[in-house]
């Protein structure tokens, strides 16, 4: 988690490096949503609005910036276009086409759920190159939390997955949805994204485990997934979100930990 820094408090050299790409900046609005970036702002320029996000070059999670840059050309059409990426003035910064929109609503019956299913199906059609860059791999990412290290091999696969389907990461524009913030992009089984989403439906949208699974099953990859693969993933998320809630106590982390426990219990009961 990175502490957000207001635009006015950023170093002058950093703002100059950004302005060299955008042209003169008339106003800047620091964003409050999101947890991964120390810099997140919408800039008004003569050429239009630009969204910028960044981390100090020596930040322990700066690789997430390179990960987002690697994914950007693969997800054109479902994510705003990346305009530029630099590492200067002690900062690693990404500039994006500004995408207007509100955050998605996950409550039962929300029309946004249809749009998110569309995003997931579109993402499932993305072709990943042989060398996709510094993406995580699902079998490595979740192996810490499975009961047996071999269980994590069931999560492996060639699909590009987003994995962080928090409502803040889906923008609903008047004509289309956008998927943003690829810091946790991962190569793995295609059913992982709908599985991650159903936990968000429970934690942020108030769905029951049954209702959340029904929504996830609208995505073909989850509907076809082998229960012997999904069950260890449900267990791994109990442990993962439990650790997150313990180390970073907050209302939303406890809701996610409870959602993981409820989902795992639901699958055991079935």
C-alpha positions in Angstrom: 0.0 0.0 0.0 1.5 3.4 -1.0 0.8 6.7 0.7 -0.9 9.1 -1.7 0.9 12.4 -2.2 -1.0 15.5 -3.3 0.1 17.0 -6.6 1.2 20.3 -5.0 3.5 18.3 -2.7 5.3 16.5 -5.5 8.9 17.4 -6.4 9.3 20.1 -9.0 11.6 18.0 -11.1 8.9 15.3 -11.3 6.2 17.7 -12.3 8.5 19.2 -15.0 9.2 15.7 -16.4 5.4 15.0 -16.6 4.8 18.4 -18.2 7.5 17.6 -20.8 5.1 14.9 -22.0 1.7 16.6 -21.6 2.5 20.2 -22.3 1.5 22.9 -19.9 -0.7 21.7 -17.0 -3.4 24.1 -16.0 -4.9 22.1 -13.1 -4.3 18.8 -11.3 -6.8 16.8 -9.3 -5.3 14.2 -6.9 -7.3 11.0 -6.9 -8.4 9.5 -3.6 -9.4 6.0 -4.8 -6.9 3.2 -5.1 -4.1 1.9 -2.9 -1.2 1.1 -5.1 0.1 4.5 -6.3 1.8 7.3 -4.4 1.0 9.6 -7.4 -2.5 9.4 -8.9 -3.9 12.5 -10.5 -6.0 13.8 -13.4 -4.2 16.6 -15.2 -5.9 19.3 -17.3 -3.7 20.2 -20.3 -4.2 22.1 -23.6 -4.5 18.8 -25.4 -7.1 17.4 -22.9 -7.1 15.4 -19.8 -4.4 12.9 -18.8 -4.4 10.4 -15.9 -1.0 9.9 -14.3 0.1 7.4 -11.7 3.5 6.6 -10.2 5.8 5.4 -7.5 9.2 6.5 -6.3 11.8 4.6 -8.3 13.2 2.9 -5.2 9.7 1.8 -3.9 9.5 -2.0 -3.2 6.6 -2.3 -5.5 7.9 -0.3 -8.4 7.8 -3.4 -10.6 4.0 -3.0 -10.7 4.6 0.0 -12.9 6.6 -2.1 -15.4 3.9 -4.7 -15.2 1.2 -2.3 -16.1 3.3 -0.9 -19.0 3.8 -4.5 -20.3 0.1 -5.3 -20.2 -1.1 -2.0 -21.7 -0.7 -2.9 -25.4 -2.4 -6.2 -24.8 -5.6 -4.7 -23.3 -6.3 -2.0 -25.8 -10.1 -1.7 -26.1 -10.9 -2.7 -22.6 -8.5 -0.3 -20.8 -7.6 3.3 -21.5 -4.5 3.7 -23.7 -1.1 4.2 -22.1 0.4 7.3 -23.6 3.9 7.1 -22.1 6.1 5.6 -19.4 9.2 7.0 -17.8 11.7 6.6 -15.0 13.2 10.1 -14.2 13.6 12.5 -11.3 13.5 9.6 -8.9 10.0 8.5 -10.0 8.5 5.8 -12.2 5.4 7.3 -13.9 2.7 6.1 -16.3 0.5 8.4 -18.4 -2.9 7.3 -19.7 -5.7 8.5 -21.8 -8.3 9.9 -19.4 -11.4 7.7 -19.2 -14.5 9.4 -17.7 -16.8 7.2 -15.7 -18.1 6.2 -12.3 -17.0 3.2 -10.2 -19.0 0.0 -10.8 -21.9 -0.9 -8.5 -21.7 -4.6 -7.4 -25.1 -4.9 -5.5 -27.5 -7.7 -6.6 -29.5 -6.6 -9.6 -27.0 -3.9 -10.7 -26.9 -3.4 -14.5 -23.1 -3.1 -14.1 -22.8 -6.8 -13.6 -23.6 -7.4 -17.3 -20.8 -5.0 -18.3 -18.3 -6.7 -16.1 -19.2 -10.1 -17.6 -18.5 -8.5 -21.0 -15.1 -7.2 -19.8 -14.1 -10.7 -18.5 -15.1 -12.4 -21.8 -13.2 -9.7 -23.8 -10.2 -10.2 -21.5 -10.4 -14.0 -22.1 -9.8 -13.4 -25.8 -6.5 -11.5 -25.3 -3.6 -13.3 -26.8 -0.5 -13.2 -24.6 3.0 -13.2 -26.2 5.6 -15.8 -25.4 7.5 -13.2 -23.3 4.8 -11.1 -21.6 7.2 -9.3 -19.3 7.1 -9.1 -15.5 3.7 -10.6 -14.9 3.0 -12.7 -11.9 2.2 -16.4 -12.3 -0.8 -17.8 -10.5 0.9 -21.0 -9.3 3.6 -18.9 -7.7 1.3 -16.1 -6.4 -1.0 -18.4 -4.3 1.3 -21.2 -3.4 2.0 -19.7 0.0 -1.6 -20.2 1.0 -2.7 -23.6 -0.4 -2.8 -26.7 1.9 -0.3 -28.6 -0.3 2.2 -26.8 -2.6 1.2 -29.1 -5.4 -2.4 -27.7 -5.2 -1.2 -24.4 -6.7 -0.3 -26.1 -10.0 -4.1 -26.2 -10.7 -4.0 -22.4 -10.9 -1.5 -22.3 -13.8 -2.5 -21.3 -17.3 -1.8 -19.1 -20.2 -4.6 -16.5 -19.7 -4.0 -12.9 -18.8 -5.9 -12.2 -15.6 -6.5 -8.9 -13.8 -7.2 -10.4 -10.3 -8.1 -7.1 -8.6 -11.8 -6.7 -9.4 -12.5 -4.1 -6.7 -15.3 -1.7 -7.8 -12.8 1.1 -8.0 -11.0 -0.7 -10.8 -14.0 -0.8 -13.1 -15.1 2.5 -14.6 -18.6 2.7 -16.1 -18.7 5.3 -18.9 -22.0 6.3 -20.6 -21.2 4.0 -23.6 -18.9 1.3 -22.2 -17.0 -0.1 -19.2 -13.2 0.2 -18.7 -10.9 -2.0 -16.6 -8.1 -0.1 -15.0 -5.1 -0.7 -12.6 -3.2 -3.8 -13.8 -0.7 -3.8 -10.9 -1.6 -7.4 -10.0 -1.9 -8.8 -13.5 -1.2 -12.5 -13.5 -0.8 -15.4 -16.0 -3.0 -18.2 -14.9 -6.2 -20.2 -15.5 -8.9 -18.2 -17.1 -11.4 -19.1 -14.3 -9.3 -17.1 -11.7 -10.7 -13.7 -12.7 -14.4 -14.7 -12.2 -13.4 -16.4 -8.9 -11.6 -13.2 -7.7 -14.7 -11.2 -8.8 -17.2 -13.3 -6.9 -15.3 -12.6 -3.7 -15.6 -8.9 -4.5 -19.3 -9.4 -5.1 -19.6 -10.8 -1.6 -17.3 -8.3 0.1 -18.4 -5.1 -1.7 -21.8 -5.9 -3.1 -23.5 -7.9 -0.4 -24.1 -11.1 -2.5 -24.4 -14.5 -0.9 -21.9 -17.1 -1.9 -24.6 -18.8 -4.0 -25.5 -15.5 -5.8 -21.9 -14.6 -6.4 -21.1 -18.0 -7.9 -24.2 -17.7 -10.2 -22.8 -14.4 -11.4 -19.3 -15.9 -11.9 -20.7 -18.8 -13.8 -22.0 -16.4 -16.5 -18.3 -16.3 -17.5 -17.7 -19.4 -19.6 -14.3 -20.1 -18.1 -15.7 -20.3 -14.6 -18.7 -22.4 -15.7 -16.4 -24.9 -17.2 -13.8 -24.9 -14.3 -13.0 -28.2 -12.5 -14.2 -28.0 -8.9 -11.0 -29.9 -7.9 -9.1 -26.8 -9.1 -11.4 -24.1 -7.7 -11.8 -25.6 -4.2 -8.0 -25.2 -3.4 -8.3 -21.6 -4.7 -11.2 -20.9 -2.3 -9.1 -22.3 0.6 -6.1 -20.3 -0.4 -8.1 -17.1 -0.4 -9.3 -17.8 3.2 -5.7 -17.8 4.3 -4.6 -14.9 2.1 -7.4 -12.5 3.0 -7.1 -13.6 6.7 -3.5 -12.5 6.7 -4.3 -9.3 4.9 -7.1 -8.4 7.4 -4.8 -9.2 10.3 -1.8 -7.1 8.9 -4.0 -4.3 7.5 -7.1 -4.1 9.6 -9.9 -2.1 8.0 -13.6 -2.6 7.3 -13.0 -3.6 3.7 -10.3 -6.1 4.5 -12.4 -7.8 7.1 -15.3 -8.0 4.7 -13.1 -9.7 2.1 -11.8 -12.1 4.8 -15.3 -13.0 5.7 -16.3 -13.3 2.1 -13.5 -15.8 1.6 -14.5 -17.8 4.6 -18.2 -17.9 3.5 -17.3 -18.9 0.0 -15.0 -21.7 1.2 -17.8 -22.9 3.6 -20.3 -22.9 0.8 -18.1 -25.0 -1.5 -17.5 -27.5 1.3 -21.2 -27.8 2.1 -21.9 -28.6 -1.6 
